[in-house]
């Protein structure tokens, strides 16, 4: 293999190796369970750095990992004995408020994007935790608070600049390399390194946030109400039910901190003055142990869960798509959700109807446009001695829901033991994705992901 020193001649960016004092920081990803030792980490500062790193990995047969925000649950942003392209220095954002568009560097986080667009009273659909990388979230589809009103992140993607496996920078859009553009919208990191995303923006500034905590005895009522209400609710609503061990929130009684509740996390992106009335269905549902209803900047909403998932926390996830939330599925939720091990362990049931469902199943690589919900079950904890108990809770919960769910699940909620579900996740789009893979990455250089093999 050519020496890493040869790579240094072709990049301006820092190249961090095991001999460097900042190596442990450079190789770390968000999930504290991941402890991999790459041969080198290229902290890319420009597109030329990315091209040089891709060429070096390909020509030397090195395993390659690409990192944006580093939030991948299986830790795909780092790799043993291979090369990591760290895009975090490439996080610049340019907002054109008149055109309502934003150009976003591949290393930007949702917090970066939200801050830049919020200054203009604009937003684009993102995820739930603001420290998430824009790149990984978008390439997997992009489910979040604004999905019902404005679609998935990929439904708002206008174009992307991509370094493919041959080291070429390609512009992908509906009119240029449209096959690649199609595959990027949901096909995850299988097709190259996206250095720039261009998004449509929408007028979203202040939203009315409602956080409602109910006793567990009302969990079934909440889930049965939600499955009916969400089907034709105004698309300016975003909402999801959850199980939650109460953190020390000021609107909850102090003596209930640490107790487990069912909760509804709701927002209204319509006129602020209509917000209180918009929350009434969740007040009428059942008595609340505590609630908060306040107008908040969208940036606050998108960061509301950040403290529960700090960098370095150990974590494990599972997810399924759900078309119909059946009584049997609700029974499974009631059996497992209340057993959440800690305040960073939860089930969220995200609605993906509304605007997202009006895009055709074959219009992008994201095929489950008919599904109503995307379930995520996640546990996060600090102590390695608790690994077995936390992963068991997630696995048992997910297994109980599997008979009542679709075969596939959201690629961004997949763990490293979910590789066998890739074909189900893409369904009828899988064959087309393979053809695009054969065109742009026939050697499967970009394989450290939920892989679509050529």
N, C-alpha and C positions, 0 to 999 in steps of 0.2 A: 504493500500500500504506500502511496505517496505520503510523505510526511505532512503532518498538520501545518508545519512551517511553510509548506508550499501554498497551502490555502491562505495563510496570512498575507502572502504577496498579492493576492487577488481581491482582497476585501479591505475596506477602510475601517470596518467595524471591529470591535474587540472580539477575539477568539479565546474563549476561556477553556482551559484544560485542567486535568487533575492536579497539575503542579501549581496552579494559581490559588492565591489566598481566598478569592471570591468564588471558587468552584462550587462549594456546597450551596451557596445562594443561587448561583446561576443554574444549577441543575434541578432545583426544587420546583415543584408544582403545588397547586392548591391542596390536593388531597394528601394528608400527612401519612397515609398508608403506603404511598409510592416512594420507593428509595432506589432509584436507578442511577447508574453511573455512565453517562455518555463519554465518548472519546473527546468530544469538543462541543462547545456551545457557541454558535455564531450569534452575537447580539446585533442583528441586522439594523442598519441605519438608513439604507437606501435600497432601491430595487437591484442595483448592480451587486450588492452584497448577497441578496437572495439568489440571483442567477449564479454567482460564483459558487455558493454553497450547494445548490442543487446539482450543478455540474460536477463538483468535487465528490459528492456522495454517490452520484450515479457512476462516475468513471472509476471509483475505487471500491465499488461494491459495499458501501457503508449503509447500514440501516439508517433511515431518516425519520426524524420527528419534527413536526411543526407546531410551534406554540404561539397562541395569541394571548388570551387571558390566563391560560393554564388551569381552567376550571373543569376540564374533562375528567369525569368520574373515574375512568380507568387509568388516568394519568398519561394519556397519549401525547402530552406535550414534552415528554422526556423519554429516553431510551437507553438501554444498556449497550455499551460498546459501539455506539453509532454517533451520528451528527445531529444536533438539535439546531434548528433555525428558530431563534427567539425574535419574534416580531415586535416585542413591546416597545422598543425605541421608535417604531414607525407608527405612532399614534396620532398624527396630525389630523385635524378636521377643518374642512372649509365649508361654511354654510352660505348658500345663496338664498337669502330670505325672500327675494322677489320671485325667484323661480320655484321656491319651496323644495330645494334639493340640498343634499349634503354629500361631500366627498370625504370618505372616512378611511384612514390608514388601517392596515391589517392588524396592527397591534393595539388599537384603541379598545377601551372598555366601554360598557354601557354608560357608566358614570361620566366618562369623557364625552361621549356622544350626547347624552342628555343635557349636560351642562352647556355645551356649545349651542344646541338647538333651542333650549329653554330660554336663552337670552333673547330669542326672537319670537317667543310664544309658540314654538313649533316642537313637534316630536315625531318619531317614527316608531312603529311597533318593535319593542325589544323583549327582554325576558323578565324575570322576577327578582334576580339578585344583581345589583348594579356593578359588582366587581367582575362579572362575567365578561369575557372577550366578545366583541362584536362579531369577529370572524367565525369562531366556532359555533356560536349561537345561530348566526345567519345560515351558514352552510348546512346545518342540520334542519333548518326550517324556520325557527324563530317563533316560539309560542310565548305569549306574555300578556300583560294587562290589557293591551289595546287590540288584541286579536279579533274580538267580535266586531269592533267598529271599523278596523282598517286592514284586517287580514294578518297573515304571518309576516315576519321580516322579509322573507323571500318574495312576497307579493308586492313589496314596496322597493325591491331592488331593481334599479334601472340598468346598471352595468357593473362589470368587475374587471379589474386588471389582474391577470393570472400568469405566474411563471409556471410553465408546464415542465414535464419530466425531461424534455429535450433542451431545457435551458432557455426557451424562447418566452418573451413577454407577449401575451396575447390579450387583446381587448375582447370581452365577451358581452354581448347584448342581444336583443331580439334581432338586430340586423347584421351583426358581426359575430362570427363563430357561434351561431344560435344553438348548435347542438351542445357545445360546452356550457353556454349560459343556462340551457335547460337543466343540465346535469348538476351544475353548481347549486341550483335552487332546491336543496334537500339532499343532495348526494354526499354531503359531508366533505371531508378533506381528501377524497379519493382522486382528485383530478389536477391538483397543483397547489401552489401557494398564492393565495389571493393577497395582493399588496394594497389594493384600493377597492373599496365598495362605493357605489353611488346610490343613494336612497332618495325616494320621494318623502316629503315631510307633510305633516298635517297640523292644523291649528289645535294645539293642546297646550294649555298653560296651567291654570289652577284646576284641580279635580277635587271633588268632594269624596273623602275617604271615610268608609264606615268599617269599624272593627267590632264584631259582635261575638261575645263569649257566652255559651250556653252550657248548662249542666249536661253531663253525658247522657242522661235519660232522654234528652231531646235530640240526640244525634240522628236517630231514625227519622224523626219529624223533619229535621233540617235536610237530610238527603232526599227524602221523598218530595219535599217542597221544591228543592232545587232542580230536580230532574224535570219537573213539569214547568216551573217558572222560566227556566233558562231557554226553553225551546222557542219562545216568541217574545222574550224580554226585549225592550228597547236596546238597540245595539250600542248605545252610549254607556250602557252598563258593562263593567267587567266585574266578575265575582267568582269566588270559588270557596267551597267548604273544606274544612281541614280538621284534623285532630291536633291539639296543641297542649303541651305541658306549659303552664302559664309562667312566662318570665316576669320579672318585677316591673310590670307596667303600671303607671300611676292611676289608671282608671279601673284597676282590679283591686278588690280588697286585699290588704297586705297579708291577711291570714290565709288567703287562697293561692298565694304565689307558690308555684311548685305543684299545684293540683292539675289534673288533666281535664280538659274541656273539649267540646266540639266548638268550632268557630266558623264564622263567615267573614271573609275578607272581601270587601265590596268597594267599588269606586264608580263614580258618576262623572263622565266627562262632558256632560251637557252644561247648560247655564248653572252657575254656582248657586243662584237663588232658588233653583229647583232641587238642590241637593238633599235638603232635609226631607222633603216629601218623597224623594226617590228612595230613601232608606226605610220608609215606613213598612214595606213588606217584611223586612227582617226584624223589625220591632214587633210586628203582629204575630210572628211565627211562634215565639215562646218567650218566657221571662228571660232576661239577660242577667248574668252574674256581673257583667260590666260591659260598657260600650264606649266607643269614641267615634264621634261624627264631626269632622272638621274639614274645611277647605284647606288643601295642601298643594304645594307645587308638585307637578308630576315627578320631578326629580326626587322628592321625598318618598313618594309612593314606591318608586322603582328601587329605592335603597332601604325599604323598611325592614327587610329580612337580613340585611348584610351582617349585623352583629351576631346572628345565630350561626353564621357560616364563615368564621374568620380563616384567614390564610393559615395553612398547616393543620387544620382540623382533619381528623380521620373520618372518612365518609364512604358510604356504599349506597347505590341507588338501583331501583328497578322501575320500569314503566310499561304501561299498556294503553292502547287505544280502546275506547268504549263507545259503542254506538247506542246501546240502550242500557241504562242503569236499572237493572232488574231488581226485584225484591230479594232474590237470592244473592245478588252482588251486595246489596245493602246489608244483608245478614253477615256477609263475610267482613265488610267494613266494621260492623258493630262488634264482631268477635276479635278483630286484630287492632283496629285503630286506637282503642283506649289503652293498649299495652305499650304505647310509645315510650321508649326507655328514658328520654330526656327532652329538654326544651328545643334541642336541635334535631329531633326525630319527629317526622310528620308525614302525613299523607295530604297531598293537595289534588283536587279534582278540577283541572283547568278546562273550561269550555272552549271548544274550537269550532263552534258553529258561527252563524252570522256571516260576516264578510269573507272569512276564510273558506267557508263551505261553498261559496259561489264561484270559486276557481275550479276548473275541471281537474279530474284525477290524473289526467295525462298532460296537463298544461305545464306542470313542473315535475321534478322528481318526487316531490312529496305526494304520496298516492292516497292517503287516508282522508280525503276530503269529505267522505260520507260520515266519518266518526263525529260524535257529539262532544266527547271528552278525551283528554289525555291525562291519565293518572300518573302521578309520581309518588313513590314511596322512598323516602330518604332517611338515613340515620347518620348523624355526625356526633363524634365524641373525641375526647382528648387522650384517654388512657388506652394503651395497646392491650392491656389485660381485658378490656371490654370488647375486643374485636368480635369474638365468637357470638356473644349475646346480641350485639347490635346487628351484625349481618344476618343472624338467624331470624330476628324480628322482621327484617325486610324481606328475606326469602320466603318465610312462611306466609306473610301477608300477601306477597305477589302471587305465590302459588295458589292461595285460596281464591284470588280474583281471576286467575287465568281461565277457568271454564266459563266465565261470564264476560270475557274480553275478546277483542279481535286478536288474530294471530300475531300481528305486528305491533310495534310500539315506537314511540318517538326516539329517533336515533340519539338525540342528546341525553336521553335518560337511560341509555344502555350501559351496562357494566362489562368488564372484560370476559365474563362468562356468558355473554349474550350473543357471541359471534354467530351462533347457529340460527339466530333469528333474522339475519340480514335479508335473506330472500323474502321472508314474510313481511318485513318492514317496508320493502319497496314494491311488493306485489307485482302487478302487471307491468310496472315500469322497470323491473330488474333487467330484463333482456336488453332493453334499450340502453340502460346504464352500462351494461357490459360492453356494448358496441362503442360507446363514447370512451370508456376506459381503454379499449383496444386501440383507439385512435390516438389518445393523448398520453397514455401511460401504459404501453404494452408490456413493459418490464415490471410493472407493479412497484415502482419506486415509492409511491405513496400508499403504503400498505399498513402503516401503524395507525389503524383507525378501525371503525366497523367496516371491514374491507369488502369492496366489490372487486372480485378477482377478474382479470381480463381473460 
